[in-house]
Amino acid sequence: MKEKEYDRVCYHTEQREDKVTLRNIRTGEIGYSFGCTYEGETVQIRLPNGELDSWSRNECVEETFEKIAA
């Protein structure tokens, strides 16, 4: 994820207390942001099974779910 996208994800996560859905491009895992570490450029992730992880901004992208018109 580019720096601007990382800043936006961290803003939504930390200032608005929103969970942003992210996908790890290395493993394919989906997770939900709950914090950021600016020094290391990482996002703290809560996985669907409840486990916690930390992904670097270079190994994740925001997951978007597009609705298909029926």
Residue frames relative to the residue before (quaternion, step in Angstrom):
aa qw qx qy qz dx dy dz
M 1.0000 0.0000 0.0000 0.0000 0.00 0.00 0.00
K 0.4809 -0.6739 0.4846 0.2825 3.52 -1.01 0.83
E 0.6897 -0.5079 0.3267 0.3996 3.57 -1.23 0.49
K 0.6485 0.5217 -0.3222 0.4509 3.59 0.96 -0.83
E 0.6469 0.5030 -0.3091 0.4826 3.60 1.00 -0.82
Y 0.6273 0.5376 -0.3231 0.4616 3.58 1.02 -0.86
D 0.6562 0.5111 -0.3053 0.4637 3.58 0.92 -0.92
R 0.6581 0.5045 -0.3076 0.4667 3.59 0.99 -0.81
V 0.6394 0.5131 -0.3212 0.4741 3.60 0.95 -0.88
C 0.6799 0.4822 -0.2914 0.4693 3.60 0.90 -0.89
Y 0.6133 0.5355 -0.3523 0.4615 3.59 1.02 -0.70
H 0.6803 0.4817 -0.2889 0.4709 3.59 0.84 -0.98
T 0.6742 0.5091 -0.2929 0.4477 3.57 0.98 -0.86
E 0.8056 0.3402 -0.1566 0.4590 3.57 0.73 -1.06
Q 0.7422 0.4002 -0.2366 0.4827 3.60 0.97 -0.72
R 0.7686 0.3277 -0.1737 0.5213 3.57 1.01 -0.79
E 0.3334 -0.7758 0.4609 0.2731 3.54 1.37 -0.19
D 0.3599 0.6961 -0.5172 0.3442 3.55 1.02 0.92
K 0.3414 -0.6810 0.5992 0.2461 3.55 -1.22 0.53
V 0.1815 -0.7721 0.6020 0.0923 3.56 -0.79 1.03
T 0.3622 -0.7268 0.5439 0.2115 3.58 -0.87 0.98
L 0.0289 -0.8041 0.5924 -0.0418 3.54 -0.73 1.14
R 0.2206 -0.7446 0.6130 0.1451 3.53 -1.29 0.50
N 0.3670 -0.7012 0.5686 0.2245 3.56 -0.96 0.90
I 0.3420 -0.7804 0.4865 0.1931 3.60 -0.48 1.17
R 0.6172 0.5412 -0.3447 0.4554 3.60 1.22 -0.34
T 0.8096 0.2681 -0.1169 0.5089 3.59 0.88 -0.96
G 0.4370 -0.6997 0.4552 0.3349 3.59 1.21 -0.47
E 0.4555 0.6994 -0.4429 0.3273 3.61 1.28 -0.04
I 0.2929 -0.7100 0.6139 0.1823 3.53 -1.24 0.62
G 0.0731 0.7937 -0.6009 0.0599 3.57 -1.03 0.80
Y 0.3769 -0.7166 0.5518 0.1998 3.54 -1.34 0.24
S 0.4450 -0.7208 0.4685 0.2508 3.56 -0.73 1.08
F 0.0057 0.7853 -0.6185 -0.0273 3.54 -1.19 0.63
G 0.8068 -0.0035 -0.0278 0.5902 3.60 1.26 0.14
C 0.2220 -0.7577 0.5990 0.1335 3.54 -1.33 0.28
T 0.1750 -0.7311 0.6466 0.1294 3.54 -1.25 0.56
Y 0.3035 -0.8063 0.4829 0.1570 3.55 -0.20 1.32
E 0.6166 0.5703 -0.3555 0.4101 3.60 1.00 -0.76
G 0.7792 0.3071 -0.1581 0.5231 3.57 0.95 -0.86
E 0.3472 -0.7608 0.4699 0.2824 3.57 1.36 -0.03
T 0.4475 0.6612 -0.4769 0.3675 3.54 0.78 1.10
V 0.2829 -0.7078 0.6199 0.1864 3.51 -1.36 0.39
Q 0.3290 -0.7151 0.5783 0.2141 3.56 -0.92 0.90
I 0.1671 -0.8222 0.5440 -0.0043 3.52 -0.79 1.17
R 0.1788 -0.7141 0.6628 0.1370 3.53 -1.17 0.73
L 0.3052 -0.7632 0.5470 0.1587 3.57 -0.64 1.17
P 0.6723 -0.5178 0.3403 0.4052 3.61 -1.18 0.45
N 0.6843 0.4729 -0.2924 0.4718 3.62 1.10 -0.57
G 0.6278 -0.5729 0.3191 0.4194 3.59 1.31 0.13
E 0.5270 0.6288 -0.4143 0.3939 3.59 1.24 -0.27
L 0.3436 -0.7200 0.5668 0.2058 3.55 -1.26 0.54
D 0.0020 -0.7809 0.6241 -0.0253 3.54 -1.15 0.69
S 0.2414 -0.7336 0.6106 0.1756 3.55 -1.32 0.12
W 0.0831 -0.8026 0.5906 0.0129 3.57 -0.75 1.07
S 0.4433 -0.6568 0.5315 0.2993 3.57 -1.06 0.73
R 0.6102 -0.5781 0.3865 0.3794 3.57 -1.12 0.58
N 0.6407 0.5459 -0.3229 0.4327 3.59 1.18 -0.50
E 0.7329 0.4049 -0.2456 0.4885 3.60 1.19 -0.30
C 0.7351 0.3609 -0.2601 0.5116 3.61 1.17 0.30
V 0.1416 -0.7530 0.6383 0.0739 3.51 -1.32 0.51
E 0.5383 -0.5948 0.4722 0.3653 3.53 -1.19 0.49
E 0.3270 -0.7392 0.5619 0.1760 3.54 -0.91 0.98
T 0.0760 -0.7880 0.6102 0.0303 3.54 -0.82 0.99
F 0.2085 -0.7652 0.6013 0.0975 3.51 -1.01 0.85
E 0.1496 -0.8115 0.5620 0.0574 3.53 -0.30 1.28
K 0.3500 -0.7195 0.5599 0.2154 3.54 -0.94 0.87
I 0.2813 -0.7461 0.5845 0.1502 3.52 -0.95 0.94
A 0.4185 -0.7125 0.5076 0.2440 3.54 -0.77 1.06
A 0.3459 -0.7522 0.5286 0.1873 3.56 -0.83 0.98
